[in-house]
Amino acid sequence: MRTLFLLLFCTVITFSVSAQNVSFKLKNTGVKSIPLIIPGVMNPNLSPMSWSGVNLKVGQKVYFRYRGKRQLLLEVDESYKGQKVNVNQLIRKRKNEIDQKSN
């Protein structure tokens, strides 16, 4: 009985830890590198015309720099799982939102 409980407990812990991570790809369709900021993880530069696979925790925030400030690009949630995220489109959208707020 004790062995069964331990096995079940380990299975639940393993499942809950892996469920918190989301794997997806970041896509740079432009001709310039895109520097990103992922606090506590890394600060990748997406090369032009490239894909980069990431495995991030749910709730992890990804930033980019705009007008000398760190701006939120996205916050990881389950909807990103297995997706190919076009970073150029997201940055364009966020810049428009930021510019509209400042006017």
Secondary structure as GFF3:
##gff-version 3
##sequence-region A 1 103
A	DSSP	alpha_helix	2	19	.	.	.	ID=ss1
A	DSSP	beta_strand	21	28	.	.	.	ID=ss2
A	DSSP	beta_strand	34	35	.	.	.	ID=ss3
A	DSSP	beta_strand	45	46	.	.	.	ID=ss4
A	DSSP	beta_strand	50	57	.	.	.	ID=ss5
A	DSSP	beta_strand	61	66	.	.	.	ID=ss6
A	DSSP	beta_strand	69	75	.	.	.	ID=ss7
A	DSSP	three_ten_helix	78	80	.	.	.	ID=ss8
A	DSSP	beta_strand	84	86	.	.	.	ID=ss9
A	DSSP	alpha_helix	87	102	.	.	.	ID=ss10
###
